[in-house]
Amino acid sequence: MKKQFVLCCIAFVTIAPLCFGQASPAKSGKSGANETTITSLEKSAWEAFKNKQTDAFKALLSKDFCGVSADGTKTLDAEVADMGKTDLGDYSFADVKVVFPHPKVAVITYKATQHATSGGKDMSGTYNTGSVWVQQGGKWLAVFHTEAKAE
């Protein structure tokens, strides 16, 4: 019991600064970003994927990137490989929300409506989507992306 209490205390001390140390996006200054910046980066990633611009896409993602979707968990390399077999047509974002749980972390959530095929299979529809962006070396990079088809 004492060991569990100590572990809970350590977890709280480790996580609390991220949860309670929120930055004000509008006042985040030189090293920060605001909602518009993060939304633009997210759209840039979609555009690079749509246009099969591998270098531009990889430049927006962390080398430690992780993607999660119905077909599994993917690394950066797997996500780039999927680009070759996916044809993304038009898409749009709705209900975009961006929060900054830490000055160097942004979480964006939205509904993405897309017309796409992957491996010849129709993937069109509306998806509940989210990404986590982290500032690394003065640059915002996506470290996590997930989407689930809305019912």
Long-range contacts (C-beta under 8 A, 24 or more apart in sequence): 17-102, 18-101, 18-102, 18-105, 19-101, 21-102, 21-103, 22-99, 22-100, 22-101, 22-102, 23-100, 23-102, 23-103, 25-98, 25-100, 28-100, 28-103, 31-103, 31-104, 31-135, 31-138, 32-100, 32-103, 32-104, 32-135, 33-100, 33-106, 33-133, 33-135, 33-140, 35-96, 35-98, 37-140, 38-98, 38-106, 38-108, 38-133, 38-140, 39-93, 39-96, 39-98, 39-108, 41-133, 41-140, 41-142, 42-93, 42-108, 42-110, 42-131, 42-133, 42-142, 43-93, 45-131, 45-142, 45-145, 46-88, 46-91, 46-112, 49-83, 49-86, 49-88, 50-88, 50-89, 50-91, 52-83, 52-84, 54-80, 54-83, 57-83, 60-141, 60-142, 61-141, 61-142, 61-143, 62-134, 62-136, 62-141, 62-142, 62-143, 64-143, 65-141, 65-142, 65-143, 65-144, 65-145, 66-143, 66-144, 66-145, 67-144, 67-145, 67-146, 68-144, 68-145, 68-146, 69-146, 69-147, 69-148, 70-148, 70-149, 79-145, 82-118, 85-118, 85-119, 86-116, 86-117, 86-118, 86-119, 86-123, 87-116, 87-117, 87-118, 88-114, 88-115, 88-116, 89-114, 89-115, 89-116, 90-114, 90-115, 91-115, 91-116, 103-135, 104-134, 104-135, 105-132, 105-133, 105-134, 105-135, 106-132, 106-133, 106-134, 106-140, 107-131, 107-132, 107-133, 108-133, 111-150, 112-147, 125-149, 125-150, 126-150
